Amino acid sequence: MSPDGSATVGLPAKADDGDWRRVHPASPFVRGWVALAAVGYFFGRDAFERMLQGRDILDPNLNGRVPWLLAGGGILLLLTVGGFILSWYFTRYQVAEGYVRVNTGFVFKQQRQARLDRVQAIDIVQPLLARIFGLAELKFEVADAGESAVRLAYLPLDQAKQLRATILARAAGVVSGPETQEAVPEAPEYVVLSVPPSRLIGSLLLSEQTVGILLGAVASIAISVYTENSAIFLALIPPVLGIGAAYWSSFNKGYNFTAAISPDGIRLRYGLLDTQAQTLPPGRIQALKVTQPPIWRIFGWYRMQVNVAGYGGAAGNENAARTTLLPVGMKPDVMRMLSLVLPDPGVEDPERVFTSGLEGLAGLGGGTPAGSGSAGSTSTDGFVTTPRRARLLAPLGWRRNGFLATRTALLIRSGRWWRTLVLVPHQRTQSMALQQGPLARRFGVADLVFHTTAGPVVPRLYQADVEQAVQLFDQQAARAREARKRQTSEQWLAEVSGQAPPQSLPQAPTQEDPQHG
């Protein structure tokens, strides 16, 4: 058993066969439709082409071999279908003894299991074909960068939702007592925001990628005119197709994005053809980043991304979508999501503090000195910024780079044109590192890197005064240590309530709850 609670082991000896359940019988066909399509294409391509050409469906030269070809195709089809049936028969799952277990394989048997109190996030995924048949895949992650994600494919949609509710209830501590598979009703939810399709399309057209494409197009046209060679446009066809596919994938993943709050966590839904419903339990987000590209500042748009244990480094478009907390939103949307991620911001005026993190800028004098002359500067909004003497290292960003520690989290802001605000809860700080190059030593500054789980967020404090960086290093280590001591339970509902978990699901939050955390 790995420390994160997931493993690949042999079949359990204590499990009662009556406790195990099977996935939907159509699951292997939904998963393996590509294999069936490949068999049909291999044996039917020639006949289909001859039919389109108005010729005989069967080649006269194959008349003597047709029975053998049909027999071979029939045997291959039977083997494929037989493999699907065996795959379904030997795929079973169980929720018992504080674990969720999934058995697969009829030749090489395997079991994947995860501790319920280590579940980081739960997703309900519906590819297009699964949506047609009313099926869904249930996938939940544990804290190991996604390598041991337990996946159940496929279940009827209602059953998948009910099983997710059961797992979340046990992980949160809502349900206690004997381990049974009794149905638990799905927790109520309250929708807090949605992204209009027009805004999503606008954000894609005004993205950094679009700027790069326009610059590349101008360069290509200039080269073509200068060399008097129009063949260069033929070489651009593959990149153009790839770019178009990337835009479509981003639109397909971000379409109909909706965020809701429920007692079992933050629920995110999105997707046009392939839909996905995520549930992020409270406190499982390791780090958060809010970014604003230069063009987006015209419209006041922001993007939010998170690190969640189990999601990994966001390699590929699927993980990039899963680590996106808000693809594009206005400032009130950002504040609302921040209140869900960090219900206790640890300051008396969170609106002012977060606004300073998103838009703040120190004065030309660097703010009020925070100690001796060699120390960094504290701006009027409370952020400790890069000292003025280091402005040559970052002519545009030295007034923006800075940090602020609240009772519950560390806020790091950076970037004059590409604005960034990073938030790290104290208890999620795993380790830190001070980095200083030769130029930084010359100006008496250093970078402080904070290590959390893998993901798109890399917390880094740029060009802080050396004394301030060392002091923050020691103070943040003490804050993280104290915050982890206060985290006495892996069951997030018990930790939030500060008492024994109730025996039934809480009521739906009121309209004011998301606003005030």
Secondary structure, DSSP 8 states (H G I E B T S, - for coil): --TTSEEEE---SS--GGG-EE--TTHHHHHTHHHHHHHHHHHHHHHHHHHHTTS-SS-GGGTTTHHHHHHHHHHHHHHHHHHHHHHHHT-EEEEETTEEEEEE-SSS-EEEEEEGGG--EEEEEE-HHHHHTTEEEEEEE-TTTTTT-EEEEEEEHHHHHHHHHHHHHHHHTSS-SS-----------EEEEE--HHHHHHHHHTSHHHHHHHHHHHHHHHHHHHHT-TTHHHHTHHHHHHHHHHHHHHHHHHTT-EEEEETTEEEEEE-SSSEEEEEE-TT-EEEEEEEE-TGGGGTT-EEEEEEETTTTT--SHHHHHHTEEEEEE-HHHHHHHHHHH-S--SSS-HHHHHHHHHH----TT-SEE-SSTTS-EE-TTS-EE--GGGTTT-TTTTTT-EEEE-SSEEEEEE-SSSEEEEEEEGGG--EEEEE--HHHHHHTEEEEEEE-SSSS---EEEEEEHHHHHHHHHHHHHHHHHHHHH---S-HHHHHHTS---SS------TTHHHH-
